[in-house]
């Protein structure tokens, strides 16, 4: 049982270590302007620890996804070298960089919800208007 559990936990642990290493490199060592204001959101490892999927987002309006990907691909050698020095792994994982669109998706949903709350139809909701409801009559007659 322990062996099965360890197979699931180890890739998550290594992924978190890689996320920390790559985040620190982006902030302190990599001077590529294409990686300015880039955040590493998650690193997913394959079960054999040979491939790492590095998800990123960015907050730079002058930057495109493709430019950020090019920046990461050009810095991949430095990142792998640092990973080799900092991780106790038999193999240095192959890096595959992917844009994390979950923040855009969340922002789009928030905007839709805000639009729904601001729409005129929600302000004229008949469920909240008591003037159309029949008033109770007094049966004292």
N, CA, C and O atoms as a GROMACS GRO file, in nm:
protein
  564
    1UNK      N    1   0.082  -0.120   0.000
    1UNK     CA    2   0.000   0.000   0.000
    1UNK      C    3   0.086   0.126   0.000
    1UNK      O    4   0.057   0.222  -0.071
    2UNK      N    5   0.192   0.125   0.081
    2UNK     CA    6   0.279   0.241   0.089
    2UNK      C    7   0.342   0.272  -0.046
    2UNK      O    8   0.358   0.389  -0.081
    3UNK      N    9   0.377   0.170  -0.122
    3UNK     CA   10   0.440   0.189  -0.251
    3UNK      C   11   0.345   0.257  -0.350
    3UNK      O   12   0.388   0.344  -0.426
    4UNK      N   13   0.218   0.219  -0.348
    4UNK     CA   14   0.120   0.282  -0.437
    4UNK      C   15   0.100   0.429  -0.398
    4UNK      O   16   0.096   0.516  -0.485
    5UNK      N   17   0.089   0.455  -0.267
    5UNK     CA   18   0.070   0.592  -0.220
    5UNK      C   19   0.191   0.679  -0.256
    5UNK      O   20   0.176   0.794  -0.296
    6UNK      N   21   0.310   0.624  -0.242
    6UNK     CA   22   0.432   0.697  -0.272
    6UNK      C   23   0.439   0.733  -0.420
    6UNK      O   24   0.493   0.838  -0.455
    7UNK      N   25   0.387   0.647  -0.508
    7UNK     CA   26   0.389   0.675  -0.651
    7UNK      C   27   0.305   0.797  -0.685
    7UNK      O   28   0.335   0.867  -0.782
    8UNK      N   29   0.201   0.823  -0.607
    8UNK     CA   30   0.117   0.939  -0.633
    8UNK      C   31   0.174   1.066  -0.570
    8UNK      O   32   0.163   1.175  -0.626
    9UNK      N   33   0.234   1.051  -0.453
    9UNK     CA   34   0.282   1.168  -0.378
    9UNK      C   35   0.413   1.221  -0.435
    9UNK      O   36   0.430   1.343  -0.445
   10UNK      N   37   0.503   1.135  -0.472
   10UNK     CA   38   0.636   1.179  -0.518
   10UNK      C   39   0.629   1.275  -0.637
   10UNK      O   40   0.697   1.378  -0.633
   11UNK      N   41   0.551   1.249  -0.742
   11UNK     CA   42   0.544   1.348  -0.852
   11UNK      C   43   0.490   1.484  -0.805
   11UNK      O   44   0.533   1.589  -0.854
   12UNK      N   45   0.397   1.482  -0.711
   12UNK     CA   46   0.344   1.609  -0.660
   12UNK      C   47   0.452   1.684  -0.582
   12UNK      O   48   0.464   1.806  -0.594
   13UNK      N   49   0.530   1.612  -0.502
   13UNK     CA   50   0.637   1.676  -0.425
   13UNK      C   51   0.744   1.734  -0.517
   13UNK      O   52   0.788   1.848  -0.498
   14UNK      N   53   0.784   1.658  -0.615
   14UNK     CA   54   0.886   1.706  -0.709
   14UNK      C   55   0.831   1.824  -0.790
   14UNK      O   56   0.903   1.920  -0.814
   15UNK      N   57   0.705   1.817  -0.830
   15UNK     CA   58   0.644   1.928  -0.903
   15UNK      C   59   0.644   2.057  -0.822
   15UNK      O   60   0.672   2.164  -0.876
   16UNK      N   61   0.614   2.047  -0.694
   16UNK     CA   62   0.615   2.166  -0.608
   16UNK      C   63   0.757   2.220  -0.592
   16UNK      O   64   0.777   2.342  -0.593
   17UNK      N   65   0.855   2.132  -0.578
   17UNK     CA   66   0.994   2.176  -0.570
   17UNK      C   67   1.035   2.248  -0.699
   17UNK      O   68   1.100   2.353  -0.695
   18UNK      N   69   0.997   2.191  -0.813
   18UNK     CA   70   1.030   2.254  -0.941
   18UNK      C   71   0.963   2.390  -0.955
   18UNK      O   72   1.024   2.484  -1.006
   19UNK      N   73   0.838   2.400  -0.911
   19UNK     CA   74   0.768   2.529  -0.918
   19UNK      C   75   0.844   2.635  -0.839
   19UNK      O   76   0.859   2.748  -0.885
   20UNK      N   77   0.891   2.600  -0.720
   20UNK     CA   78   0.967   2.694  -0.639
   20UNK      C   79   1.099   2.732  -0.705
   20UNK      O   80   1.135   2.850  -0.708
   21UNK      N   81   1.169   2.634  -0.758
   21UNK     CA   82   1.298   2.660  -0.824
   21UNK      C   83   1.280   2.750  -0.946
   21UNK      O   84   1.351   2.850  -0.962
   22UNK      N   85   1.185   2.716  -1.032
   22UNK     CA   86   1.163   2.793  -1.155
   22UNK      C   87   1.114   2.933  -1.122
   22UNK      O   88   1.155   3.030  -1.186
   23UNK      N   89   1.026   2.946  -1.023
   23UNK     CA   90   0.977   3.078  -0.984
   23UNK      C   91   1.091   3.167  -0.937
   23UNK      O   92   1.099   3.284  -0.974
   24UNK      N   93   1.178   3.110  -0.855
   24UNK     CA   94   1.293   3.187  -0.806
   24UNK      C   95   1.386   3.226  -0.920
   24UNK      O   96   1.438   3.338  -0.923
   25UNK      N   97   1.408   3.136  -1.014
   25UNK     CA   98   1.493   3.167  -1.129
   25UNK      C   99   1.434   3.281  -1.213
   25UNK      O  100   1.507   3.370  -1.256
   26UNK      N  101   1.304   3.277  -1.235
   26UNK     CA  102   1.239   3.381  -1.315
   26UNK      C  103   1.255   3.516  -1.247
   26UNK      O  104   1.274   3.618  -1.313
   27UNK      N  105   1.246   3.518  -1.115
   27UNK     CA  106   1.255   3.644  -1.042
   27UNK      C  107   1.400   3.694  -1.032
   27UNK      O  108   1.426   3.813  -1.051
   28UNK      N  109   1.494   3.603  -1.001
   28UNK     CA  110   1.629   3.646  -0.966
   28UNK      C  111   1.734   3.632  -1.074
   28UNK      O  112   1.823   3.717  -1.084
   29UNK      N  113   1.728   3.527  -1.156
   29UNK     CA  114   1.839   3.500  -1.247
   29UNK      C  115   1.809   3.524  -1.395
   29UNK      O  116   1.896   3.566  -1.470
   30UNK      N  117   1.687   3.499  -1.436
   30UNK     CA  118   1.655   3.511  -1.578
   30UNK      C  119   1.620   3.657  -1.607
   30UNK      O  120   1.525   3.711  -1.550
   31UNK      N  121   1.696   3.719  -1.694
   31UNK     CA  122   1.678   3.862  -1.723
   31UNK      C  123   1.605   3.887  -1.855
   31UNK      O  124   1.607   3.999  -1.906
   32UNK      N  125   1.541   3.786  -1.908
   32UNK     CA  126   1.470   3.799  -2.035
   32UNK      C  127   1.344   3.884  -2.016
   32UNK      O  128   1.259   3.850  -1.934
   33UNK      N  129   1.331   3.995  -2.091
   33UNK     CA  130   1.213   4.081  -2.075
   33UNK      C  131   1.082   4.012  -2.112
   33UNK      O  132   0.974   4.056  -2.071
   34UNK      N  133   1.090   3.903  -2.190
   34UNK     CA  134   0.968   3.829  -2.224
   34UNK      C  135   0.912   3.755  -2.104
   34UNK      O  136   0.797   3.711  -2.106
   35UNK      N  137   0.992   3.741  -1.999
   35UNK     CA  138   0.947   3.671  -1.879
   35UNK      C  139   0.922   3.766  -1.763
   35UNK      O  140   0.908   3.723  -1.648
   36UNK      N  141   0.917   3.896  -1.793
   36UNK     CA  142   0.883   3.992  -1.688
   36UNK      C  143   0.736   3.975  -1.650
   36UNK      O  144   0.651   3.960  -1.737
   37UNK      N  145   0.709   3.977  -1.524
   37UNK     CA  146   0.573   3.965  -1.471
   37UNK      C  147   0.507   3.832  -1.506
   37UNK      O  148   0.386   3.826  -1.527
   38UNK      N  149   0.587   3.726  -1.513
   38UNK     CA  150   0.536   3.591  -1.538
   38UNK      C  151   0.530   3.517  -1.405
   38UNK      O  152   0.619   3.530  -1.322
   39UNK      N  153   0.424   3.440  -1.387
   39UNK     CA  154   0.406   3.361  -1.265
   39UNK      C  155   0.396   3.214  -1.302
   39UNK      O  156   0.322   3.177  -1.393
   40UNK      N  157   0.470   3.131  -1.231
   40UNK     CA  158   0.459   2.986  -1.248
   40UNK      C  159   0.343   2.942  -1.160
   40UNK      O  160   0.351   2.952  -1.038
   41UNK      N  161   0.236   2.894  -1.221
   41UNK     CA  162   0.117   2.859  -1.144
   41UNK      C  163   0.118   2.715  -1.096
   41UNK      O  164   0.065   2.685  -0.989
   42UNK      N  165   0.178   2.625  -1.174
   42UNK     CA  166   0.178   2.485  -1.135
   42UNK      C  167   0.281   2.409  -1.218
   42UNK      O  168   0.312   2.447  -1.331
   43UNK      N  169   0.333   2.303  -1.161
   43UNK     CA  170   0.419   2.211  -1.234
   43UNK      C  171   0.364   2.071  -1.210
   43UNK      O  172   0.355   2.025  -1.096
   44UNK      N  173   0.327   2.003  -1.318
   44UNK     CA  174   0.277   1.866  -1.310
   44UNK      C  175   0.384   1.773  -1.364
   44UNK      O  176   0.438   1.793  -1.472
   45UNK      N  177   0.414   1.671  -1.286
   45UNK     CA  178   0.515   1.573  -1.325
   45UNK      C  179   0.447   1.445  -1.373
   45UNK      O  180   0.341   1.407  -1.323
   46UNK      N  181   0.510   1.379  -1.469
   46UNK     CA  182   0.464   1.245  -1.505
   46UNK      C  183   0.506   1.150  -1.393
   46UNK      O  184   0.594   1.183  -1.313
   47UNK      N  185   0.444   1.033  -1.387
   47UNK     CA  186   0.472   0.940  -1.278
   47UNK      C  187   0.616   0.889  -1.278
   47UNK      O  188   0.669   0.852  -1.173
   48UNK      N  189   0.682   0.888  -1.394
   48UNK     CA  190   0.821   0.845  -1.400
   48UNK      C  191   0.919   0.960  -1.374
   48UNK      O  192   1.040   0.939  -1.378
   49UNK      N  193   0.869   1.080  -1.349
   49UNK     CA  194   0.947   1.200  -1.316
   49UNK      C  195   1.040   1.244  -1.429
   49UNK      O  196   1.138   1.315  -1.405
   50UNK      N  197   1.012   1.202  -1.551
   50UNK     CA  198   1.098   1.240  -1.663
   50UNK      C  199   1.049   1.359  -1.741
   50UNK      O  200   1.124   1.416  -1.821
   51UNK      N  201   0.923   1.399  -1.720
   51UNK     CA  202   0.866   1.513  -1.791
   51UNK      C  203   0.793   1.602  -1.693
   51UNK      O  204   0.718   1.556  -1.607
   52UNK      N  205   0.816   1.733  -1.708
   52UNK     CA  206   0.748   1.831  -1.623
   52UNK      C  207   0.670   1.927  -1.713
   52UNK      O  208   0.725   1.988  -1.805
   53UNK      N  209   0.542   1.939  -1.685
   53UNK     CA  210   0.457   2.036  -1.754
   53UNK      C  211   0.451   2.161  -1.666
   53UNK      O  212   0.395   2.158  -1.556
   54UNK      N  213   0.510   2.269  -1.715
   54UNK     CA  214   0.522   2.392  -1.637
   54UNK      C  215   0.415   2.490  -1.688
   54UNK      O  216   0.420   2.535  -1.802
   55UNK      N  217   0.318   2.521  -1.602
   55UNK     CA  218   0.209   2.612  -1.638
   55UNK      C  219   0.241   2.751  -1.586
   55UNK      O  220   0.285   2.768  -1.473
   56UNK      N  221   0.217   2.850  -1.671
   56UNK     CA  222   0.248   2.988  -1.633
   56UNK      C  223   0.135   3.081  -1.674
   56UNK      O  224   0.055   3.050  -1.762
   57UNK      N  225   0.130   3.195  -1.607
   57UNK     CA  226   0.042   3.305  -1.647
   57UNK      C  227   0.126   3.431  -1.644
   57UNK      O  228   0.236   3.432  -1.589
   58UNK      N  229   0.075   3.537  -1.703
   58UNK     CA  230   0.151   3.662  -1.701
   58UNK      C  231   0.057   3.780  -1.687
   58UNK      O  232  -0.062   3.772  -1.717
   59UNK      N  233   0.114   3.890  -1.640
   59UNK     CA  234   0.035   4.010  -1.611
   59UNK      C  235   0.092   4.131  -1.686
   59UNK      O  236   0.083   4.244  -1.639
   60UNK      N  237   0.149   4.106  -1.799
   60UNK     CA  238   0.212   4.211  -1.878
   60UNK      C  239   0.130   4.232  -2.006
   60UNK      O  240   0.128   4.145  -2.093
   61UNK      N  241   0.060   4.347  -2.018
   61UNK     CA  242  -0.025   4.368  -2.136
   61UNK      C  243   0.054   4.378  -2.267
   61UNK      O  244  -0.003   4.363  -2.375
   62UNK      N  245   0.184   4.403  -2.259
   62UNK     CA  246   0.266   4.414  -2.380
   62UNK      C  247   0.317   4.277  -2.426
   62UNK      O  248   0.382   4.267  -2.530
   63UNK      N  249   0.288   4.173  -2.351
   63UNK     CA  250   0.340   4.041  -2.377
   63UNK      C  251   0.233   3.949  -2.433
   63UNK      O  252   0.117   3.955  -2.391
   64UNK      N  253   0.271   3.865  -2.527
   64UNK     CA  254   0.179   3.763  -2.578
   64UNK      C  255   0.222   3.626  -2.524
   64UNK      O  256   0.333   3.609  -2.474
   65UNK      N  257   0.132   3.530  -2.536
   65UNK     CA  258   0.162   3.394  -2.491
   65UNK      C  259   0.283   3.337  -2.566
   65UNK      O  260   0.370   3.273  -2.507
   66UNK      N  261   0.285   3.361  -2.696
   66UNK     CA  262   0.395   3.308  -2.778
   66UNK      C  263   0.528   3.368  -2.738
   66UNK      O  264   0.630   3.298  -2.736
   67UNK      N  265   0.531   3.498  -2.706
   67UNK     CA  266   0.656   3.561  -2.663
   67UNK      C  267   0.704   3.501  -2.531
   67UNK      O  268   0.823   3.476  -2.514
   68UNK      N  269   0.611   3.479  -2.439
   68UNK     CA  270   0.648   3.418  -2.311
   68UNK      C  271   0.700   3.276  -2.332
   68UNK      O  272   0.798   3.236  -2.270
   69UNK      N  273   0.635   3.200  -2.420
   69UNK     CA  274   0.682   3.065  -2.450
   69UNK      C  275   0.823   3.066  -2.509
   69UNK      O  276   0.906   2.983  -2.475
   70UNK      N  277   0.847   3.162  -2.599
   70UNK     CA  278   0.982   3.175  -2.657
   70UNK      C  279   1.084   3.208  -2.548
   70UNK      O  280   1.196   3.156  -2.550
   71UNK      N  281   1.046   3.294  -2.456
   71UNK     CA  282   1.136   3.329  -2.345
   71UNK      C  283   1.167   3.207  -2.259
   71UNK      O  284   1.283   3.185  -2.223
   72UNK      N  285   1.066   3.128  -2.227
   72UNK     CA  286   1.090   3.007  -2.148
   72UNK      C  287   1.175   2.907  -2.225
   72UNK      O  288   1.265   2.846  -2.168
   73UNK      N  289   1.148   2.890  -2.354
   73UNK     CA  290   1.226   2.795  -2.432
   73UNK      C  291   1.372   2.838  -2.442
   73UNK      O  292   1.461   2.753  -2.444
   74UNK      N  293   1.397   2.968  -2.450
   74UNK     CA  294   1.536   3.012  -2.456
   74UNK      C  295   1.606   3.000  -2.320
   74UNK      O  296   1.728   2.988  -2.315
   75UNK      N  297   1.529   3.004  -2.210
   75UNK     CA  298   1.588   2.991  -2.077
   75UNK      C  299   1.588   2.848  -2.026
   75UNK      O  300   1.633   2.822  -1.915
   76UNK      N  301   1.538   2.754  -2.106
   76UNK     CA  302   1.523   2.614  -2.062
   76UNK      C  303   1.656   2.553  -2.020
   76UNK      O  304   1.661   2.476  -1.924
   77UNK      N  305   1.764   2.584  -2.090
   77UNK     CA  306   1.895   2.530  -2.054
   77UNK      C  307   1.938   2.572  -1.914
   77UNK      O  308   1.983   2.489  -1.835
   78UNK      N  309   1.924   2.700  -1.883
   78UNK     CA  310   1.958   2.751  -1.750
   78UNK      C  311   1.869   2.686  -1.644
   78UNK      O  312   1.917   2.647  -1.537
   79UNK      N  313   1.741   2.676  -1.673
   79UNK     CA  314   1.647   2.617  -1.577
   79UNK      C  315   1.684   2.471  -1.550
   79UNK      O  316   1.685   2.427  -1.435
   80UNK      N  317   1.713   2.395  -1.656
   80UNK     CA  318   1.748   2.253  -1.638
   80UNK      C  319   1.879   2.238  -1.562
   80UNK      O  320   1.893   2.146  -1.480
   81UNK      N  321   1.975   2.325  -1.588
   81UNK     CA  322   2.103   2.319  -1.516
   81UNK      C  323   2.080   2.342  -1.366
   81UNK      O  324   2.134   2.270  -1.282
   82UNK      N  325   2.000   2.443  -1.334
   82UNK     CA  326   1.971   2.472  -1.194
   82UNK      C  327   1.891   2.358  -1.129
   82UNK      O  328   1.912   2.326  -1.012
   83UNK      N  329   1.800   2.299  -1.204
   83UNK     CA  330   1.723   2.186  -1.152
   83UNK      C  331   1.817   2.070  -1.118
   83UNK      O  332   1.801   2.003  -1.016
   84UNK      N  333   1.914   2.046  -1.205
   84UNK     CA  334   2.011   1.939  -1.181
   84UNK      C  335   2.092   1.961  -1.055
   84UNK      O  336   2.125   1.866  -0.985
   85UNK      N  337   2.124   2.088  -1.025
   85UNK     CA  338   2.200   2.119  -0.904
   85UNK      C  339   2.115   2.109  -0.778
   85UNK      O  340   2.166   2.074  -0.672
   86UNK      N  341   1.986   2.140  -0.789
   86UNK     CA  342   1.901   2.152  -0.670
   86UNK      C  343   1.814   2.030  -0.640
   86UNK      O  344   1.764   2.017  -0.528
   87UNK      N  345   1.796   1.942  -0.736
   87UNK     CA  346   1.709   1.825  -0.714
   87UNK      C  347   1.791   1.698  -0.706
   87UNK      O  348   1.894   1.684  -0.772
   88UNK      N  349   1.745   1.608  -0.624
   88UNK     CA  350   1.810   1.477  -0.610
   88UNK      C  351   1.732   1.376  -0.694
   88UNK      O  352   1.661   1.290  -0.641
   89UNK      N  353   1.747   1.388  -0.826
   89UNK     CA  354   1.677   1.298  -0.918
   89UNK      C  355   1.779   1.229  -1.007
   89UNK      O  356   1.887   1.282  -1.034
   90UNK      N  357   1.744   1.110  -1.052
   90UNK     CA  358   1.831   1.036  -1.143
   90UNK      C  359   1.840   1.107  -1.278
   90UNK      O  360   1.947   1.112  -1.340
   91UNK      N  361   1.725   1.163  -1.324
   91UNK     CA  362   1.720   1.232  -1.453
   91UNK      C  363   1.669   1.374  -1.429
   91UNK      O  364   1.584   1.397  -1.343
   92UNK      N  365   1.720   1.467  -1.506
   92UNK     CA  366   1.664   1.603  -1.505
   92UNK      C  367   1.543   1.598  -1.599
   92UNK      O  368   1.556   1.561  -1.715
   93UNK      N  369   1.426   1.636  -1.549
   93UNK     CA  370   1.305   1.623  -1.630
   93UNK      C  371   1.308   1.713  -1.754
   93UNK      O  372   1.366   1.821  -1.755
   94UNK      N  373   1.244   1.664  -1.858
   94UNK     CA  374   1.221   1.743  -1.979
   94UNK      C  375   1.113   1.845  -1.946
   94UNK      O  376   1.014   1.811  -1.882
   95UNK      N  377   1.133   1.968  -1.988
   95UNK     CA  378   1.039   2.076  -1.956
   95UNK      C  379   0.947   2.105  -2.074
   95UNK      O  380   0.993   2.122  -2.187
   96UNK      N  381   0.819   2.109  -2.046
   96UNK     CA  382   0.719   2.149  -2.146
   96UNK      C  383   0.641   2.264  -2.086
   96UNK      O  384   0.570   2.247  -1.987
   97UNK      N  385   0.655   2.381  -2.146
   97UNK     CA  386   0.589   2.501  -2.094
   97UNK      C  387   0.453   2.518  -2.159
   97UNK      O  388   0.437   2.504  -2.281
   98UNK      N  389   0.353   2.549  -2.075
   98UNK     CA  390   0.216   2.568  -2.124
   98UNK      C  391   0.155   2.690  -2.056
   98UNK      O  392   0.176   2.714  -1.938
   99UNK      N  393   0.080   2.764  -2.135
   99UNK     CA  394   0.009   2.880  -2.080
   99UNK      C  395  -0.110   2.832  -1.998
   99UNK      O  396  -0.186   2.746  -2.043
  100UNK      N  397  -0.126   2.886  -1.879
  100UNK     CA  398  -0.237   2.851  -1.790
  100UNK      C  399  -0.351   2.950  -1.813
  100UNK      O  400  -0.344   3.065  -1.771
  101UNK      N  401  -0.455   2.905  -1.879
  101UNK     CA  402  -0.566   2.994  -1.914
  101UNK      C  403  -0.674   2.999  -1.806
  101UNK      O  404  -0.778   3.062  -1.826
  102UNK      N  405  -0.652   2.935  -1.693
  102UNK     CA  406  -0.756   2.930  -1.590
  102UNK      C  407  -0.785   3.070  -1.533
  102UNK      O  408  -0.898   3.097  -1.493
  103UNK      N  409  -0.685   3.158  -1.529
  103UNK     CA  410  -0.710   3.293  -1.478
  103UNK      C  411  -0.797   3.372  -1.575
  103UNK      O  412  -0.887   3.446  -1.533
  104UNK      N  413  -0.771   3.357  -1.704
  104UNK     CA  414  -0.856   3.423  -1.804
  104UNK      C  415  -0.999   3.370  -1.796
  104UNK      O  416  -1.094   3.447  -1.805
  105UNK      N  417  -1.013   3.241  -1.780
  105UNK     CA  418  -1.144   3.178  -1.771
  105UNK      C  419  -1.220   3.230  -1.649
  105UNK      O  420  -1.338   3.263  -1.657
  106UNK      N  421  -1.151   3.236  -1.535
  106UNK     CA  422  -1.212   3.287  -1.413
  106UNK      C  423  -1.252   3.433  -1.427
  106UNK      O  424  -1.359   3.474  -1.381
  107UNK      N  425  -1.166   3.512  -1.490
  107UNK     CA  426  -1.197   3.653  -1.512
  107UNK      C  427  -1.319   3.668  -1.602
  107UNK      O  428  -1.404   3.754  -1.579
  108UNK      N  429  -1.328   3.584  -1.705
  108UNK     CA  430  -1.442   3.590  -1.796
  108UNK      C  431  -1.572   3.555  -1.723
  108UNK      O  432  -1.676   3.618  -1.747
  109UNK      N  433  -1.567   3.456  -1.636
  109UNK     CA  434  -1.686   3.419  -1.559
  109UNK      C  435  -1.726   3.532  -1.465
  109UNK      O  436  -1.844   3.563  -1.451
  110UNK      N  437  -1.628   3.593  -1.399
  110UNK     CA  438  -1.658   3.706  -1.310
  110UNK      C  439  -1.724   3.820  -1.387
  110UNK      O  440  -1.817   3.883  -1.337
  111UNK      N  441  -1.676   3.846  -1.508
  111UNK     CA  442  -1.733   3.954  -1.589
  111UNK      C  443  -1.877   3.921  -1.628
  111UNK      O  444  -1.964   4.008  -1.625
  112UNK      N  445  -1.902   3.795  -1.665
  112UNK     CA  446  -2.038   3.754  -1.701
  112UNK      C  447  -2.131   3.769  -1.581
  112UNK      O  448  -2.242   3.819  -1.594
  113UNK      N  449  -2.085   3.726  -1.464
  113UNK     CA  450  -2.167   3.738  -1.344
  113UNK      C  451  -2.194   3.884  -1.309
  113UNK      O  452  -2.304   3.919  -1.266
  114UNK      N  453  -2.093   3.969  -1.327
  114UNK     CA  454  -2.112   4.112  -1.300
  114UNK      C  455  -2.212   4.171  -1.399
  114UNK      O  456  -2.295   4.254  -1.361
  115UNK      N  457  -2.205   4.129  -1.526
  115UNK     CA  458  -2.300   4.178  -1.626
  115UNK      C  459  -2.442   4.134  -1.593
  115UNK      O  460  -2.537   4.210  -1.612
  116UNK      N  461  -2.457   4.012  -1.544
  116UNK     CA  462  -2.590   3.963  -1.506
  116UNK      C  463  -2.646   4.045  -1.390
  116UNK      O  464  -2.763   4.082  -1.390
  117UNK      N  465  -2.562   4.074  -1.294
  117UNK     CA  466  -2.607   4.152  -1.178
  117UNK      C  467  -2.639   4.296  -1.213
  117UNK      O  468  -2.719   4.360  -1.144
  118UNK      N  469  -2.579   4.348  -1.318
  118UNK     CA  470  -2.601   4.488  -1.357
  118UNK      C  471  -2.709   4.504  -1.464
  118UNK      O  472  -2.746   4.616  -1.497
  119UNK      N  473  -2.759   4.393  -1.518
  119UNK     CA  474  -2.856   4.402  -1.627
  119UNK      C  475  -2.989   4.458  -1.577
  119UNK      O  476  -3.026   4.434  -1.462
  120UNK      N  477  -3.062   4.532  -1.662
  120UNK     CA  478  -3.189   4.591  -1.622
  120UNK      C  479  -3.293   4.486  -1.583
  120UNK      O  480  -3.378   4.513  -1.498
  121UNK      N  481  -3.289   4.368  -1.643
  121UNK     CA  482  -3.389   4.266  -1.613
  121UNK      C  483  -3.376   4.217  -1.469
  121UNK      O  484  -3.477   4.181  -1.408
  122UNK      N  485  -3.256   4.217  -1.414
  122UNK     CA  486  -3.241   4.172  -1.276
  122UNK      C  487  -3.290   4.278  -1.178
  122UNK      O  488  -3.326   4.245  -1.065
  123UNK      N  489  -3.292   4.404  -1.219
  123UNK     CA  490  -3.341   4.509  -1.132
  123UNK      C  491  -3.493   4.514  -1.133
  123UNK      O  492  -3.552   4.560  -1.035
  124UNK      N  493  -3.558   4.469  -1.238
  124UNK     CA  494  -3.703   4.468  -1.248
  124UNK      C  495  -3.758   4.328  -1.222
  124UNK      O  496  -3.854   4.286  -1.286
  125UNK      N  497  -3.697   4.257  -1.130
  125UNK     CA  498  -3.736   4.120  -1.100
  125UNK      C  499  -3.874   4.118  -1.035
  125UNK      O  500  -3.891   4.176  -0.928
  126UNK      N  501  -3.972   4.052  -1.096
  126UNK     CA  502  -4.106   4.051  -1.040
  126UNK      C  503  -4.112   3.980  -0.904
  126UNK      O  504  -4.203   4.007  -0.826
  127UNK      N  505  -4.020   3.892  -0.877
  127UNK     CA  506  -4.022   3.823  -0.748
  127UNK      C  507  -3.994   3.919  -0.634
  127UNK      O  508  -4.031   3.892  -0.519
  128UNK      N  509  -3.929   4.030  -0.665
  128UNK     CA  510  -3.897   4.125  -0.560
  128UNK      C  511  -3.994   4.242  -0.557
  128UNK      O  512  -3.979   4.330  -0.472
  129UNK      N  513  -4.090   4.246  -0.645
  129UNK     CA  514  -4.186   4.355  -0.653
  129UNK      C  515  -4.318   4.309  -0.592
  129UNK      O  516  -4.380   4.216  -0.643
  130UNK      N  517  -4.361   4.372  -0.483
  130UNK     CA  518  -4.481   4.331  -0.412
  130UNK      C  519  -4.608   4.393  -0.468
  130UNK      O  520  -4.717   4.358  -0.422
  131UNK      N  521  -4.600   4.486  -0.566
  131UNK     CA  522  -4.719   4.555  -0.613
  131UNK      C  523  -4.810   4.466  -0.695
  131UNK      O  524  -4.930   4.493  -0.701
  132UNK      N  525  -4.758   4.361  -0.758
  132UNK     CA  526  -4.841   4.274  -0.841
  132UNK      C  527  -4.905   4.160  -0.761
  132UNK      O  528  -4.993   4.091  -0.812
  133UNK      N  529  -4.862   4.142  -0.639
  133UNK     CA  530  -4.918   4.033  -0.559
  133UNK      C  531  -5.057   4.069  -0.509
  133UNK      O  532  -5.081   4.184  -0.471
  134UNK      N  533  -5.147   3.974  -0.509
  134UNK     CA  534  -5.281   4.002  -0.454
  134UNK      C  535  -5.271   4.020  -0.303
  134UNK      O  536  -5.201   3.946  -0.234
  135UNK      N  537  -5.340   4.119  -0.254
  135UNK     CA  538  -5.339   4.149  -0.113
  135UNK      C  539  -5.441   4.060  -0.042
  135UNK      O  540  -5.548   4.034  -0.096
  136UNK      N  541  -5.409   4.014   0.078
  136UNK     CA  542  -5.505   3.930   0.149
  136UNK      C  543  -5.631   4.010   0.183
  136UNK      O  544  -5.622   4.126   0.224
  137UNK      N  545  -5.748   3.948   0.164
  137UNK     CA  546  -5.874   4.017   0.191
  137UNK      C  547  -5.927   3.975   0.327
  137UNK      O  548  -5.909   3.862   0.372
  138UNK      N  549  -5.992   4.068   0.386
  138UNK     CA  550  -6.049   4.040   0.519
  138UNK      C  551  -6.187   3.979   0.497
  138UNK      O  552  -6.273   4.043   0.437
  139UNK      N  553  -6.211   3.856   0.545
  139UNK     CA  554  -6.338   3.785   0.527
  139UNK      C  555  -6.434   3.810   0.644
  139UNK      O  556  -6.510   3.721   0.681
  140UNK      N  557  -6.433   3.928   0.700
  140UNK     CA  558  -6.519   3.959   0.814
  140UNK      C  559  -6.663   3.982   0.772
  140UNK      O  560  -6.749   3.988   0.860
  141UNK      N  561  -6.694   3.994   0.645
  141UNK     CA  562  -6.832   4.022   0.601
  141UNK      C  563  -6.922   3.910   0.620
  141UNK      O  564  -7.040   3.920   0.587
   0.00000   0.00000   0.00000
